[in-house]
Amino acid sequence: MRRVGVTTHGAGTAGGDTPSARMKIGGCPTRIVGSVSIADARIGDPRRVNPRQALTQRDGVARTETLKRLGVSRHALRSSVQRGDVIAVRRGWVALPDADPMLVAAARRGVFLSCVTLAARKGLWVLDAAQPHVAAPARSGHVKLPRGTVHWNEPVFPRDPDSREDSLENALILVAGCQPYESALATWESAMRQSLIAPGILERAPLPPAARRLLADARQFADSGTESIFQVRLRWLGIPVVPQVWILGHRVDFVIGERLVVQIDGGHHVGEQRTSDIAHDALLTLHGYHVIRIGYGQLIGHWAQVQQVILTAIGQRLHLAE
């Protein structure tokens, strides 16, 4: 497990567990604050809320204190646990048996899914989310993970104690300090492209320097993470690198200068798509363009060779119109 300490400016909330929100579930001695009337436990009481229904409204994982506030009685919750309809996750937390395993694991450890893990769950482009990244309050040093990264920090945007997912804004702030600049930029631009964040809100927030830089550099209309990375890596050239240009009826990934086309192939460039790509490459060549086609693996894992090919083409002035 990698431990990361991040301190940002802003108000935070506690990690979620309240010592006083306890009850006896599955043999674990706990208790719930407040009294529960006998009427609440009666089967026919119209105010009685089904625990499963209440948990479904909370993504399948919730604090017992929250369920009580929603109208779930202690008797109903205990009965649901005994029947196996609800499982006890940890003191003060319960879940549905088929709840999201990552949310259950986060509740069990008292952390929030955040950083690249949350970004990936939200459908954003991330370079690598194989290892879990979670956030925990700055003073909760007892958190342990078998693998992954724990970000101990005070969040810029207060965290909902009833959720086991961080806000996307907080997650992106952690991405800014955790990931290499170019991959972090790609994740930020992915969020902007999908309109999942409001730049104006982030602009007014007290962001740390790394996040402030990404907010200034990120473009709302970047088409993909690979596009973001490619442009960052060639920014030093001082030659225009224009993405998503329509030429001869098709869109190309990049045009460097006037005539050098770079296409980045992903996993979808097979079959009919591949045949169409080859035909368009030939058409571009006939019209005086020079085409360099690279794969995703080359871009991410073999950039030095890719860059050398591009520099060799530029050295021959293949990026200029005759």
Helices and strands as residue ranges (DSSP letters): E 2-7, H 38-41, H 51-56, E 61-63, H 64-70, H 74-83, E 87-90, E 93-95, H 101-109, E 112-113, H 115-121, E 133-136, E 149-154, H 168-178, H 181-193, H 199-204, H 209-217, H 225-233, G 235-237, E 241-247, E 250-256, E 260-265, H 271-286, E 290-295, H 296-301, H 303-315
